[in-house]
Amino acid sequence: MGSTSRVGSSSYDYSFKVLLIGDSAVGKSSLLLSFISNSNSIHHLSPTIGVDFKIKFFTVGSKRLKLTVWDTVKNFPFTTSVFYLLRTLL
């Protein structure tokens, strides 16, 4: 579900958080960058180490939406720590 916030000049009506998780080298980061930058020309990316995230704002109708997408790998050596961190952030 979304949440509502009005913080300073960067206000939004709803906030959505998405977690991408999966095997290494399947294209999660490429998909994320392609979506955030509205581009299909993604160059070679170095592997994600730990966690990365991107934020994008949308306007749908009269509502302003904030989308935060977290990118992580399933095989990260400290998976338990990463999930604990993400659970507290999300």
C-alpha positions as a Markdown table, in Angstrom:
| # | Residue | x | y | z |
|---|---|---|---|---|
| 1 | Met | 0.0 | 0.0 | 0.0 |
| 2 | Gly | 1.0 | 3.6 | -0.4 |
| 3 | Ser | 1.6 | 6.2 | 2.2 |
| 4 | Thr | 1.0 | 9.9 | 2.1 |
| 5 | Ser | 3.6 | 12.6 | 3.0 |
| 6 | Arg | 4.1 | 16.3 | 2.6 |
| 7 | Val | 7.8 | 17.1 | 3.3 |
| 8 | Gly | 9.0 | 20.6 | 2.3 |
| 9 | Ser | 8.8 | 21.4 | -1.3 |
| 10 | Ser | 9.1 | 17.8 | -2.4 |
| 11 | Ser | 5.6 | 16.6 | -1.6 |
| 12 | Tyr | 3.9 | 13.5 | -2.8 |
| 13 | Asp | 0.5 | 12.0 | -2.2 |
| 14 | Tyr | 1.5 | 8.3 | -2.2 |
| 15 | Ser | 4.8 | 6.5 | -1.7 |
| 16 | Phe | 5.4 | 3.0 | -2.9 |
| 17 | Lys | 8.4 | 0.8 | -2.1 |
| 18 | Val | 9.4 | -2.2 | -4.3 |
| 19 | Leu | 12.2 | -4.7 | -3.6 |
| 20 | Leu | 13.9 | -6.5 | -6.5 |
| 21 | Ile | 15.6 | -9.7 | -5.4 |
| 22 | Gly | 16.8 | -12.6 | -7.4 |
| 23 | Asp | 19.8 | -14.5 | -8.7 |
| 24 | Ser | 22.9 | -12.7 | -9.9 |
| 25 | Ala | 23.4 | -11.5 | -13.5 |
| 26 | Val | 19.7 | -11.8 | -14.5 |
| 27 | Gly | 19.1 | -8.1 | -15.3 |
| 28 | Lys | 17.5 | -6.6 | -12.2 |
| 29 | Ser | 19.8 | -3.6 | -12.2 |
| 30 | Ser | 19.4 | -3.1 | -16.0 |
| 31 | Leu | 15.6 | -3.3 | -15.7 |
| 32 | Leu | 15.7 | -0.8 | -12.8 |
| 33 | Leu | 17.9 | 1.7 | -14.7 |
| 34 | Ser | 16.0 | 1.3 | -17.9 |
| 35 | Phe | 12.7 | 2.1 | -16.0 |
| 36 | Ile | 14.1 | 5.0 | -14.0 |
| 37 | Ser | 15.9 | 6.7 | -16.8 |
| 38 | Asn | 13.3 | 5.9 | -19.5 |
| 39 | Ser | 16.0 | 4.6 | -21.7 |
| 40 | Asn | 16.7 | 1.3 | -23.4 |
| 41 | Ser | 20.4 | 1.9 | -23.9 |
| 42 | Ile | 22.0 | 0.5 | -20.8 |
| 43 | His | 25.7 | -0.1 | -21.0 |
| 44 | His | 27.6 | -2.8 | -19.2 |
| 45 | Leu | 26.9 | -2.5 | -15.5 |
| 46 | Ser | 29.1 | -3.7 | -12.7 |
| 47 | Pro | 27.4 | -6.2 | -10.4 |
| 48 | Thr | 25.4 | -4.9 | -7.5 |
| 49 | Ile | 27.2 | -5.4 | -4.2 |
| 50 | Gly | 24.8 | -5.4 | -1.3 |
| 51 | Val | 21.9 | -3.0 | -2.0 |
| 52 | Asp | 21.2 | -0.1 | -4.4 |
| 53 | Phe | 18.1 | 1.9 | -4.7 |
| 54 | Lys | 16.5 | 4.5 | -7.1 |
| 55 | Ile | 13.6 | 6.9 | -6.7 |
| 56 | Lys | 11.2 | 8.2 | -9.3 |
| 57 | Phe | 8.3 | 10.6 | -9.1 |
| 58 | Phe | 5.2 | 10.3 | -11.2 |
| 59 | Thr | 2.0 | 12.3 | -11.6 |
| 60 | Val | -1.1 | 10.2 | -12.2 |
| 61 | Gly | -4.2 | 12.3 | -12.6 |
| 62 | Ser | -3.9 | 14.9 | -9.9 |
| 63 | Lys | -1.9 | 12.6 | -7.5 |
| 64 | Arg | 1.9 | 12.8 | -7.2 |
| 65 | Leu | 3.5 | 9.4 | -6.6 |
| 66 | Lys | 6.9 | 8.5 | -5.2 |
| 67 | Leu | 8.4 | 5.1 | -6.2 |
| 68 | Thr | 11.4 | 3.8 | -4.4 |
| 69 | Val | 12.9 | 0.6 | -5.9 |
| 70 | Trp | 15.5 | -1.4 | -3.9 |
| 71 | Asp | 17.8 | -3.6 | -5.9 |
| 72 | Thr | 19.6 | -6.5 | -4.1 |
| 73 | Val | 21.0 | -9.9 | -4.8 |
| 74 | Lys | 19.9 | -13.2 | -3.2 |
| 75 | Asn | 23.5 | -14.5 | -2.9 |
| 76 | Phe | 24.9 | -11.6 | -1.0 |
| 77 | Pro | 27.1 | -13.0 | 1.9 |
| 78 | Phe | 25.3 | -11.0 | 4.6 |
| 79 | Thr | 21.8 | -11.7 | 3.4 |
| 80 | Thr | 20.3 | -11.7 | 6.9 |
| 81 | Ser | 21.9 | -8.3 | 7.6 |
| 82 | Val | 20.7 | -6.9 | 4.3 |
| 83 | Phe | 17.1 | -8.1 | 4.9 |
| 84 | Tyr | 17.1 | -6.7 | 8.4 |
| 85 | Leu | 18.3 | -3.4 | 7.1 |
| 86 | Leu | 15.7 | -3.4 | 4.3 |
| 87 | Arg | 12.9 | -4.4 | 6.7 |
| 88 | Thr | 13.7 | -1.4 | 8.9 |
| 89 | Leu | 13.9 | 1.0 | 5.9 |
| 90 | Leu | 10.8 | -0.3 | 4.2 |
